[in-house]
Amino acid sequence: MYKILVFLFYRGAVYARLNSHQSAIANFNQALKINPESSEAYLLRGEQYLGNKDYSLALWDYTQVIKLNPNNTNAYLDRGYIYRELNETEKAIADFQKASELLGNSGDAKTQQLTLSIIQELEASRPVIIVEEDDDDHDHKLRRKKNTYSTSTSSSRSRSRRRR
């Protein structure tokens, strides 16, 4: 069985290099039938789904990788990328933060720095909620502003900002 599993991995990898995603997926599916606990097969199949922009199946595979191997940096990076593409900012930040932690432990400073810059970009893109309170009649108004950090001051209004 081991030789068949190795063969399927290699053949799947060749198909992946040729951008033949469906053929690669078929090989990784066969590998998972032989060994359903193979985090590597889920990771490689997830990469093929990602290449096809089939984000829901790729997310499922990357989540399986993380369940089987919680220290797999690539699964967190790829899942974070998908969440970013889907505008699920909080989930993307969480995955990139975990990847950054793992990269720091492994000593990959260059990739860790790139990951930290992605986190900063995502944090800056969060909407800012501004609460305006009129001191005269205690009327509260909520407004959303994207990337707004300046406020004007007046004697009758106080503004406070909260991040969502």
Biotite code that builds the C-alpha atoms (Angstrom):
import biotite.structure as struc

atoms = struc.array([
    struc.Atom([0.000, 0.000, 0.000], chain_id="A", res_id=1, res_name="MET", atom_name="CA", element="C"),
    struc.Atom([2.807, 2.411, 0.817], chain_id="A", res_id=2, res_name="TYR", atom_name="CA", element="C"),
    struc.Atom([4.233, 2.208, -2.726], chain_id="A", res_id=3, res_name="LYS", atom_name="CA", element="C"),
    struc.Atom([0.817, 2.911, -4.230], chain_id="A", res_id=4, res_name="ILE", atom_name="CA", element="C"),
    struc.Atom([0.357, 5.895, -1.933], chain_id="A", res_id=5, res_name="LEU", atom_name="CA", element="C"),
    struc.Atom([3.754, 7.331, -2.896], chain_id="A", res_id=6, res_name="VAL", atom_name="CA", element="C"),
    struc.Atom([2.978, 6.756, -6.576], chain_id="A", res_id=7, res_name="PHE", atom_name="CA", element="C"),
    struc.Atom([-0.346, 8.624, -6.246], chain_id="A", res_id=8, res_name="LEU", atom_name="CA", element="C"),
    struc.Atom([1.380, 11.547, -4.526], chain_id="A", res_id=9, res_name="PHE", atom_name="CA", element="C"),
    struc.Atom([4.030, 11.818, -7.219], chain_id="A", res_id=10, res_name="TYR", atom_name="CA", element="C"),
    struc.Atom([1.578, 11.434, -10.063], chain_id="A", res_id=11, res_name="ARG", atom_name="CA", element="C"),
    struc.Atom([-0.733, 13.990, -8.467], chain_id="A", res_id=12, res_name="GLY", atom_name="CA", element="C"),
    struc.Atom([2.205, 16.369, -8.083], chain_id="A", res_id=13, res_name="ALA", atom_name="CA", element="C"),
    struc.Atom([3.100, 15.968, -11.775], chain_id="A", res_id=14, res_name="VAL", atom_name="CA", element="C"),
    struc.Atom([-0.478, 16.744, -12.801], chain_id="A", res_id=15, res_name="TYR", atom_name="CA", element="C"),
    struc.Atom([-0.426, 19.743, -10.469], chain_id="A", res_id=16, res_name="ALA", atom_name="CA", element="C"),
    struc.Atom([2.755, 21.069, -12.143], chain_id="A", res_id=17, res_name="ARG", atom_name="CA", element="C"),
    struc.Atom([1.015, 20.685, -15.516], chain_id="A", res_id=18, res_name="LEU", atom_name="CA", element="C"),
    struc.Atom([-1.987, 22.660, -14.171], chain_id="A", res_id=19, res_name="ASN", atom_name="CA", element="C"),
    struc.Atom([-4.175, 19.630, -14.719], chain_id="A", res_id=20, res_name="SER", atom_name="CA", element="C"),
    struc.Atom([-6.076, 20.240, -11.511], chain_id="A", res_id=21, res_name="HIS", atom_name="CA", element="C"),
    struc.Atom([-8.811, 17.643, -12.035], chain_id="A", res_id=22, res_name="GLN", atom_name="CA", element="C"),
    struc.Atom([-6.309, 14.852, -12.695], chain_id="A", res_id=23, res_name="SER", atom_name="CA", element="C"),
    struc.Atom([-4.283, 15.893, -9.649], chain_id="A", res_id=24, res_name="ALA", atom_name="CA", element="C"),
    struc.Atom([-7.434, 15.950, -7.517], chain_id="A", res_id=25, res_name="ILE", atom_name="CA", element="C"),
    struc.Atom([-8.351, 12.448, -8.715], chain_id="A", res_id=26, res_name="ALA", atom_name="CA", element="C"),
    struc.Atom([-4.944, 11.148, -7.583], chain_id="A", res_id=27, res_name="ASN", atom_name="CA", element="C"),
    struc.Atom([-5.184, 12.830, -4.192], chain_id="A", res_id=28, res_name="PHE", atom_name="CA", element="C"),
    struc.Atom([-8.717, 11.430, -3.802], chain_id="A", res_id=29, res_name="ASN", atom_name="CA", element="C"),
    struc.Atom([-7.324, 7.938, -4.371], chain_id="A", res_id=30, res_name="GLN", atom_name="CA", element="C"),
    struc.Atom([-4.543, 8.616, -1.865], chain_id="A", res_id=31, res_name="ALA", atom_name="CA", element="C"),
    struc.Atom([-7.141, 9.686, 0.708], chain_id="A", res_id=32, res_name="LEU", atom_name="CA", element="C"),
    struc.Atom([-9.100, 6.473, 0.163], chain_id="A", res_id=33, res_name="LYS", atom_name="CA", element="C"),
    struc.Atom([-5.963, 4.557, 1.108], chain_id="A", res_id=34, res_name="ILE", atom_name="CA", element="C"),
    struc.Atom([-5.024, 6.859, 3.988], chain_id="A", res_id=35, res_name="ASN", atom_name="CA", element="C"),
    struc.Atom([-7.859, 9.176, 5.111], chain_id="A", res_id=36, res_name="PRO", atom_name="CA", element="C"),
    struc.Atom([-5.607, 10.617, 7.844], chain_id="A", res_id=37, res_name="GLU", atom_name="CA", element="C"),
    struc.Atom([-3.056, 12.029, 5.375], chain_id="A", res_id=38, res_name="SER", atom_name="CA", element="C"),
    struc.Atom([-2.790, 15.742, 6.067], chain_id="A", res_id=39, res_name="SER", atom_name="CA", element="C"),
    struc.Atom([-0.400, 16.008, 3.101], chain_id="A", res_id=40, res_name="GLU", atom_name="CA", element="C"),
    struc.Atom([-3.029, 14.638, 0.695], chain_id="A", res_id=41, res_name="ALA", atom_name="CA", element="C"),
    struc.Atom([-5.606, 17.122, 2.004], chain_id="A", res_id=42, res_name="TYR", atom_name="CA", element="C"),
    struc.Atom([-3.084, 19.943, 1.665], chain_id="A", res_id=43, res_name="LEU", atom_name="CA", element="C"),
    struc.Atom([-2.158, 19.024, -1.907], chain_id="A", res_id=44, res_name="LEU", atom_name="CA", element="C"),
    struc.Atom([-5.785, 18.528, -2.915], chain_id="A", res_id=45, res_name="ARG", atom_name="CA", element="C"),
    struc.Atom([-6.684, 21.834, -1.271], chain_id="A", res_id=46, res_name="GLY", atom_name="CA", element="C"),
    struc.Atom([-4.041, 23.564, -3.379], chain_id="A", res_id=47, res_name="GLU", atom_name="CA", element="C"),
    struc.Atom([-5.699, 22.160, -6.502], chain_id="A", res_id=48, res_name="GLN", atom_name="CA", element="C"),
    struc.Atom([-9.125, 23.360, -5.392], chain_id="A", res_id=49, res_name="TYR", atom_name="CA", element="C"),
    struc.Atom([-7.572, 26.743, -4.675], chain_id="A", res_id=50, res_name="LEU", atom_name="CA", element="C"),
    struc.Atom([-6.089, 26.750, -8.189], chain_id="A", res_id=51, res_name="GLY", atom_name="CA", element="C"),
    struc.Atom([-9.609, 26.145, -9.530], chain_id="A", res_id=52, res_name="ASN", atom_name="CA", element="C"),
    struc.Atom([-10.946, 28.911, -7.243], chain_id="A", res_id=53, res_name="LYS", atom_name="CA", element="C"),
    struc.Atom([-13.218, 26.347, -5.640], chain_id="A", res_id=54, res_name="ASP", atom_name="CA", element="C"),
    struc.Atom([-12.872, 28.043, -2.292], chain_id="A", res_id=55, res_name="TYR", atom_name="CA", element="C"),
    struc.Atom([-15.441, 26.029, -0.328], chain_id="A", res_id=56, res_name="SER", atom_name="CA", element="C"),
    struc.Atom([-13.732, 22.703, -1.071], chain_id="A", res_id=57, res_name="LEU", atom_name="CA", element="C"),
    struc.Atom([-10.276, 24.199, -0.508], chain_id="A", res_id=58, res_name="ALA", atom_name="CA", element="C"),
    struc.Atom([-11.407, 25.604, 2.868], chain_id="A", res_id=59, res_name="LEU", atom_name="CA", element="C"),
    struc.Atom([-12.701, 22.201, 3.877], chain_id="A", res_id=60, res_name="TRP", atom_name="CA", element="C"),
    struc.Atom([-9.410, 20.527, 2.943], chain_id="A", res_id=61, res_name="ASP", atom_name="CA", element="C"),
    struc.Atom([-7.279, 23.132, 4.743], chain_id="A", res_id=62, res_name="TYR", atom_name="CA", element="C"),
    struc.Atom([-9.448, 22.773, 7.844], chain_id="A", res_id=63, res_name="THR", atom_name="CA", element="C"),
    struc.Atom([-8.883, 19.007, 7.700], chain_id="A", res_id=64, res_name="GLN", atom_name="CA", element="C"),
    struc.Atom([-5.122, 19.597, 7.483], chain_id="A", res_id=65, res_name="VAL", atom_name="CA", element="C"),
    struc.Atom([-5.255, 21.829, 10.564], chain_id="A", res_id=66, res_name="ILE", atom_name="CA", element="C"),
    struc.Atom([-7.288, 19.234, 12.486], chain_id="A", res_id=67, res_name="LYS", atom_name="CA", element="C"),
    struc.Atom([-4.767, 16.524, 11.611], chain_id="A", res_id=68, res_name="LEU", atom_name="CA", element="C"),
    struc.Atom([-1.664, 18.696, 11.928], chain_id="A", res_id=69, res_name="ASN", atom_name="CA", element="C"),
    struc.Atom([-2.257, 21.949, 13.851], chain_id="A", res_id=70, res_name="PRO", atom_name="CA", element="C"),
    struc.Atom([1.308, 23.108, 13.136], chain_id="A", res_id=71, res_name="ASN", atom_name="CA", element="C"),
    struc.Atom([0.984, 23.107, 9.338], chain_id="A", res_id=72, res_name="ASN", atom_name="CA", element="C"),
    struc.Atom([1.881, 26.673, 8.418], chain_id="A", res_id=73, res_name="THR", atom_name="CA", element="C"),
    struc.Atom([0.890, 26.301, 4.759], chain_id="A", res_id=74, res_name="ASN", atom_name="CA", element="C"),
    struc.Atom([-2.664, 25.336, 5.661], chain_id="A", res_id=75, res_name="ALA", atom_name="CA", element="C"),
    struc.Atom([-3.070, 28.492, 7.764], chain_id="A", res_id=76, res_name="TYR", atom_name="CA", element="C"),
    struc.Atom([-1.528, 30.669, 5.038], chain_id="A", res_id=77, res_name="LEU", atom_name="CA", element="C"),
    struc.Atom([-3.692, 29.234, 2.267], chain_id="A", res_id=78, res_name="ASP", atom_name="CA", element="C"),
    struc.Atom([-6.867, 29.277, 4.345], chain_id="A", res_id=79, res_name="ARG", atom_name="CA", element="C"),
    struc.Atom([-6.101, 32.859, 5.374], chain_id="A", res_id=80, res_name="GLY", atom_name="CA", element="C"),
    struc.Atom([-5.690, 33.786, 1.712], chain_id="A", res_id=81, res_name="TYR", atom_name="CA", element="C"),
    struc.Atom([-9.107, 32.312, 0.896], chain_id="A", res_id=82, res_name="ILE", atom_name="CA", element="C"),
    struc.Atom([-10.761, 34.120, 3.799], chain_id="A", res_id=83, res_name="TYR", atom_name="CA", element="C"),
    struc.Atom([-9.173, 37.354, 2.564], chain_id="A", res_id=84, res_name="ARG", atom_name="CA", element="C"),
    struc.Atom([-10.554, 36.697, -0.934], chain_id="A", res_id=85, res_name="GLU", atom_name="CA", element="C"),
    struc.Atom([-14.007, 36.074, 0.590], chain_id="A", res_id=86, res_name="LEU", atom_name="CA", element="C"),
    struc.Atom([-13.777, 39.301, 2.647], chain_id="A", res_id=87, res_name="ASN", atom_name="CA", element="C"),
    struc.Atom([-13.914, 37.368, 5.904], chain_id="A", res_id=88, res_name="GLU", atom_name="CA", element="C"),
    struc.Atom([-11.350, 39.676, 7.471], chain_id="A", res_id=89, res_name="THR", atom_name="CA", element="C"),
    struc.Atom([-11.448, 38.433, 11.052], chain_id="A", res_id=90, res_name="GLU", atom_name="CA", element="C"),
    struc.Atom([-10.970, 34.806, 10.033], chain_id="A", res_id=91, res_name="LYS", atom_name="CA", element="C"),
    struc.Atom([-8.174, 35.795, 7.644], chain_id="A", res_id=92, res_name="ALA", atom_name="CA", element="C"),
    struc.Atom([-6.389, 37.744, 10.376], chain_id="A", res_id=93, res_name="ILE", atom_name="CA", element="C"),
    struc.Atom([-6.695, 34.834, 12.816], chain_id="A", res_id=94, res_name="ALA", atom_name="CA", element="C"),
    struc.Atom([-5.190, 32.387, 10.311], chain_id="A", res_id=95, res_name="ASP", atom_name="CA", element="C"),
    struc.Atom([-2.373, 34.732, 9.307], chain_id="A", res_id=96, res_name="PHE", atom_name="CA", element="C"),
    struc.Atom([-1.584, 35.389, 12.979], chain_id="A", res_id=97, res_name="GLN", atom_name="CA", element="C"),
    struc.Atom([-1.332, 31.654, 13.662], chain_id="A", res_id=98, res_name="LYS", atom_name="CA", element="C"),
    struc.Atom([0.850, 31.220, 10.571], chain_id="A", res_id=99, res_name="ALA", atom_name="CA", element="C"),
    struc.Atom([3.074, 34.072, 11.745], chain_id="A", res_id=100, res_name="SER", atom_name="CA", element="C"),
    struc.Atom([3.450, 32.429, 15.155], chain_id="A", res_id=101, res_name="GLU", atom_name="CA", element="C"),
    struc.Atom([4.422, 29.125, 13.537], chain_id="A", res_id=102, res_name="LEU", atom_name="CA", element="C"),
    struc.Atom([6.825, 30.875, 11.163], chain_id="A", res_id=103, res_name="LEU", atom_name="CA", element="C"),
    struc.Atom([8.468, 32.590, 14.132], chain_id="A", res_id=104, res_name="GLY", atom_name="CA", element="C"),
    struc.Atom([8.952, 29.220, 15.808], chain_id="A", res_id=105, res_name="ASN", atom_name="CA", element="C"),
    struc.Atom([10.491, 27.764, 12.642], chain_id="A", res_id=106, res_name="SER", atom_name="CA", element="C"),
    struc.Atom([12.875, 30.686, 12.101], chain_id="A", res_id=107, res_name="GLY", atom_name="CA", element="C"),
    struc.Atom([11.459, 31.707, 8.699], chain_id="A", res_id=108, res_name="ASP", atom_name="CA", element="C"),
    struc.Atom([11.777, 35.439, 9.352], chain_id="A", res_id=109, res_name="ALA", atom_name="CA", element="C"),
    struc.Atom([11.253, 36.541, 5.751], chain_id="A", res_id=110, res_name="LYS", atom_name="CA", element="C"),
    struc.Atom([7.904, 34.773, 5.315], chain_id="A", res_id=111, res_name="THR", atom_name="CA", element="C"),
    struc.Atom([6.892, 35.812, 8.812], chain_id="A", res_id=112, res_name="GLN", atom_name="CA", element="C"),
    struc.Atom([7.529, 39.468, 7.936], chain_id="A", res_id=113, res_name="GLN", atom_name="CA", element="C"),
    struc.Atom([5.426, 39.135, 4.773], chain_id="A", res_id=114, res_name="LEU", atom_name="CA", element="C"),
    struc.Atom([2.655, 37.555, 6.821], chain_id="A", res_id=115, res_name="THR", atom_name="CA", element="C"),
    struc.Atom([2.789, 40.371, 9.371], chain_id="A", res_id=116, res_name="LEU", atom_name="CA", element="C"),
    struc.Atom([2.455, 42.949, 6.593], chain_id="A", res_id=117, res_name="SER", atom_name="CA", element="C"),
    struc.Atom([-0.660, 41.129, 5.300], chain_id="A", res_id=118, res_name="ILE", atom_name="CA", element="C"),
    struc.Atom([-2.106, 41.251, 8.824], chain_id="A", res_id=119, res_name="ILE", atom_name="CA", element="C"),
    struc.Atom([-1.442, 45.005, 9.006], chain_id="A", res_id=120, res_name="GLN", atom_name="CA", element="C"),
    struc.Atom([-3.129, 45.504, 5.637], chain_id="A", res_id=121, res_name="GLU", atom_name="CA", element="C"),
    struc.Atom([-6.169, 43.533, 6.772], chain_id="A", res_id=122, res_name="LEU", atom_name="CA", element="C"),
    struc.Atom([-6.386, 45.384, 10.070], chain_id="A", res_id=123, res_name="GLU", atom_name="CA", element="C"),
    struc.Atom([-6.249, 48.723, 8.253], chain_id="A", res_id=124, res_name="ALA", atom_name="CA", element="C"),
    struc.Atom([-9.121, 47.646, 5.996], chain_id="A", res_id=125, res_name="SER", atom_name="CA", element="C"),
    struc.Atom([-11.504, 46.965, 8.875], chain_id="A", res_id=126, res_name="ARG", atom_name="CA", element="C"),
    struc.Atom([-14.440, 49.347, 8.962], chain_id="A", res_id=127, res_name="PRO", atom_name="CA", element="C"),
    struc.Atom([-14.355, 51.927, 11.730], chain_id="A", res_id=128, res_name="VAL", atom_name="CA", element="C"),
    struc.Atom([-17.593, 52.623, 13.560], chain_id="A", res_id=129, res_name="ILE", atom_name="CA", element="C"),
    struc.Atom([-17.963, 56.164, 14.834], chain_id="A", res_id=130, res_name="ILE", atom_name="CA", element="C"),
    struc.Atom([-20.479, 56.855, 17.576], chain_id="A", res_id=131, res_name="VAL", atom_name="CA", element="C"),
    struc.Atom([-21.671, 60.442, 17.672], chain_id="A", res_id=132, res_name="GLU", atom_name="CA", element="C"),
    struc.Atom([-23.398, 61.660, 20.777], chain_id="A", res_id=133, res_name="GLU", atom_name="CA", element="C"),
    struc.Atom([-25.168, 64.987, 20.921], chain_id="A", res_id=134, res_name="ASP", atom_name="CA", element="C"),
    struc.Atom([-24.665, 66.312, 24.431], chain_id="A", res_id=135, res_name="ASP", atom_name="CA", element="C"),
    struc.Atom([-27.827, 68.443, 24.261], chain_id="A", res_id=136, res_name="ASP", atom_name="CA", element="C"),
    struc.Atom([-30.414, 65.727, 23.690], chain_id="A", res_id=137, res_name="ASP", atom_name="CA", element="C"),
    struc.Atom([-28.401, 62.529, 24.142], chain_id="A", res_id=138, res_name="HIS", atom_name="CA", element="C"),
    struc.Atom([-29.266, 61.443, 20.624], chain_id="A", res_id=139, res_name="ASP", atom_name="CA", element="C"),
    struc.Atom([-26.960, 58.661, 19.412], chain_id="A", res_id=140, res_name="HIS", atom_name="CA", element="C"),
    struc.Atom([-26.095, 58.191, 15.786], chain_id="A", res_id=141, res_name="LYS", atom_name="CA", element="C"),
    struc.Atom([-23.977, 55.406, 14.326], chain_id="A", res_id=142, res_name="LEU", atom_name="CA", element="C"),
    struc.Atom([-22.003, 55.847, 11.150], chain_id="A", res_id=143, res_name="ARG", atom_name="CA", element="C"),
    struc.Atom([-19.609, 53.528, 9.386], chain_id="A", res_id=144, res_name="ARG", atom_name="CA", element="C"),
    struc.Atom([-16.504, 54.889, 7.823], chain_id="A", res_id=145, res_name="LYS", atom_name="CA", element="C"),
    struc.Atom([-13.860, 52.849, 6.137], chain_id="A", res_id=146, res_name="LYS", atom_name="CA", element="C"),
    struc.Atom([-10.295, 53.762, 7.107], chain_id="A", res_id=147, res_name="ASN", atom_name="CA", element="C"),
    struc.Atom([-11.319, 57.047, 8.736], chain_id="A", res_id=148, res_name="THR", atom_name="CA", element="C"),
    struc.Atom([-9.212, 57.993, 11.696], chain_id="A", res_id=149, res_name="TYR", atom_name="CA", element="C"),
    struc.Atom([-9.643, 61.742, 11.954], chain_id="A", res_id=150, res_name="SER", atom_name="CA", element="C"),
    struc.Atom([-12.513, 63.425, 13.749], chain_id="A", res_id=151, res_name="THR", atom_name="CA", element="C"),
    struc.Atom([-13.673, 66.980, 13.962], chain_id="A", res_id=152, res_name="SER", atom_name="CA", element="C"),
    struc.Atom([-14.326, 68.402, 17.382], chain_id="A", res_id=153, res_name="THR", atom_name="CA", element="C"),
    struc.Atom([-17.070, 70.752, 18.471], chain_id="A", res_id=154, res_name="SER", atom_name="CA", element="C"),
    struc.Atom([-18.289, 71.867, 21.851], chain_id="A", res_id=155, res_name="SER", atom_name="CA", element="C"),
    struc.Atom([-21.702, 70.223, 21.506], chain_id="A", res_id=156, res_name="SER", atom_name="CA", element="C"),
    struc.Atom([-20.460, 66.844, 20.286], chain_id="A", res_id=157, res_name="ARG", atom_name="CA", element="C"),
    struc.Atom([-18.079, 64.277, 21.589], chain_id="A", res_id=158, res_name="SER", atom_name="CA", element="C"),
    struc.Atom([-16.946, 61.467, 19.349], chain_id="A", res_id=159, res_name="ARG", atom_name="CA", element="C"),
    struc.Atom([-15.545, 58.156, 20.250], chain_id="A", res_id=160, res_name="SER", atom_name="CA", element="C"),
    struc.Atom([-14.320, 55.507, 17.880], chain_id="A", res_id=161, res_name="ARG", atom_name="CA", element="C"),
    struc.Atom([-14.607, 51.806, 18.281], chain_id="A", res_id=162, res_name="ARG", atom_name="CA", element="C"),
    struc.Atom([-13.280, 49.130, 16.043], chain_id="A", res_id=163, res_name="ARG", atom_name="CA", element="C"),
    struc.Atom([-15.692, 46.427, 15.135], chain_id="A", res_id=164, res_name="ARG", atom_name="CA", element="C"),
])
